[in-house]
């Protein structure tokens, strides 16, 4: 089955990533970590399947996630954690917005990460 026919499967749990708001791949795209042409080739995962990433989303609408071990944000530089929380939370909120906006994928990223044409 072609990838486009099966949707995006989580590389951690193997289940379908049914919504963009659950997508680690699209969150990375929205916050400028990957280029649009990589969306079809980069591995996908549910945000919750990657606690090292999800722990930085701080929003009442997102149940908190804890990352055990050396990547727990409690073990990281507080200033870096604050910056990462702000970026990841803004990115996750952007994913929630794009569902309602009916915009092209090139407009998904946060404004500072959009490529000008």
Order of alpha helices (4+ residues) and beta strands (2+ residues): alpha-alpha-alpha-alpha
